[in-house]
Amino acid sequence: MSLRNDPDGNAADREFTITRVFDAPRELVFKAWTEAAHLARWFGPKGCTIRVAKLELRSGGIFHFAMKTPDGHETWGKWIFREVVPPGRIVLASSFSDAEGGVTRHPGSPSWPLETLSTTTLEEEGGKTKLTLRWAPINPTAAERRTFDDGLPSMTMGWTGTFDQLESYLTGLANP
């Protein structure tokens, strides 16, 4: 995980970055990241289940989903794809959502940024895939920026766990 600053130290340009190398071809990792049947099997925190309501993989398309925790709590999320370049790049705006697809505030953190920009790149490395995820608030208030920055350890833990699940899922696909 890293936090990047512009040369002037402008907080608005800081971003969360996490990278992981998967022992799987880039095309397979891209499919796992972009197809509903795959996402439903690995995406999200350990123990959660994902229900895909809508997935339109194209610029302007939407991924709308519900995430259910082991105790039955359901949270909705929404991605609006800004750029999709198979099999190497996905840029999207991410937000919490309601069941109808409207943008909502984080259910447990009213000062979490309303929207974040996520850029995922997939690079081939000798038959393996290097995935880099960059994440930053979109037009945050000062309070939203502080909440995002304060959440970096939690984001690192959450994305590490999510990547662990993706790694297990990809291993299962390679070794049925």
Secondary structure, DSSP 8 states (H G I E B T S, - for coil): -EE---TT--GGG--EEEEEEESS-HHHHHHHHH-HHHHHHH-SSTT-EEEEEEE--STT-EEEEEEE-TTS-EEEEEEEEEEEETTTEEEEEEEEE-TTS-EE-BTTBTTS-S-EEEEEEEEEETTEEEEEEEEEESS--HHHHHHHHHTHHHHHHHHHHHHHHHHHHHHHHH--
